[in-house]
Amino acid sequence: MKYHTQMEAAKAGIFTPQMEAVSKEEHIAPEKLMQRMAAGTIVIPANCHHKSLKPRGVGKGLRTKINVNLGISGDCRDYTCELAKAKMAWKYDAEAIMDLSDYGKTNKFRRQLLDLSPAMIGTVPVYDAVGYLEKDLKEIQAKDFLEVVRAHAEEGVDFMTIHAGINRKSIDSFERSGRKMNIVSRGGSLIYAWMKMTGNENPFFEYFDDLM
């Protein structure tokens, strides 16, 4: 039987090579690991296109994992500097790297990470939308945001931050609430700005089923 995700495999009773690696490293019985994965209390972020990955488990009963944030920005456009940070993370066996790149064409740096990284790689697709699509924010169409998610997945990204928690109803609520601060999430702010510019629903909320 073919499967698309580790969770799907666990539900089907398939003990994958990734599960075997996690079972041995965490000293957890295969049956217990599969049971918790099927229930969604343990995950193994493992994109089949990420060939250099050392599979790691995250969740109930497993060791705490270390995530390192880095990425290309308008203030620091030095790929060499950011790659050096990644190499330091690998040296000390950090289990995850979150690529928060948000400036220009980020896929070149991301592909370097994926080619070299034994750590799982995460991204924030909304950060990449303007650079990837080469459009101003207000010119981006709803389905364009989903295309960026697809591109990251096809490149080999293991996990992503999806800003689906804000919608038109919640915007109406907090605009009336007299908040002391604006939205503190960069991704949430970008989605909010796009929604105000276009009058549309948050595409990550509207098309959440398509994302899944």
C-alpha positions, 0 to 999 in steps of 0.5 A: 500500500502506498502512503503520503504521510507518516501518519497515514502509514501509521494508521495503516499499520505500516512501519516505515524506515523513518519510524524505525529510526525514531523508535531506535533513537528514542527507545520507544516500542514500535507499536507505541510509536505507531499508536501515538502517530496514528492519534496525532500525538507524535509526528515525524516531519519527513519530506520524501524529497529531503534526501539528507534528512535524519528522521526525528520524532516530535511529541508525547513521550519523546525528547525535547527537540532544539529548533534554530531560527535563521534566514535571509532578510533585507538587513542580512542578505549574506547567504554565507553567513546564514549557511554558517549558522546552519552548519553550527546548528548541525555541528551541535545536533539541533534537530530542526532549522526554521528558515525564516527567509523573507527577502528576494528569491529565497529558494536558492538558500532553501535548496542549499539547506535541503541538500545539506541538512540532516535536521528537518527544515521548516519554512513560512510560505507567506514570507516568501510569497512576494519574492517567489511570485515577483508580485506586489502584495496587493497583486497576489491572488488567493490561489497564489499563496497555495502555490508557494506552499506547494513549491516549498513542499516539492523542494523538500521542506518538512514542516511549515507555518501556515497562517490560517488562524485569522479570518474576516470575522476575527478581523472585525472583532479585533478592529472593534476591540481597542487593542493596545498593539497591532498584530505581532505576527509578521505573517499574520500582518502580511495576511491582514494587509492583503485581506484589507487591500483585496477585501478577500478572505484569508486564503489559508483559511478559505482553502484549508481543506485544499492545503491538507 
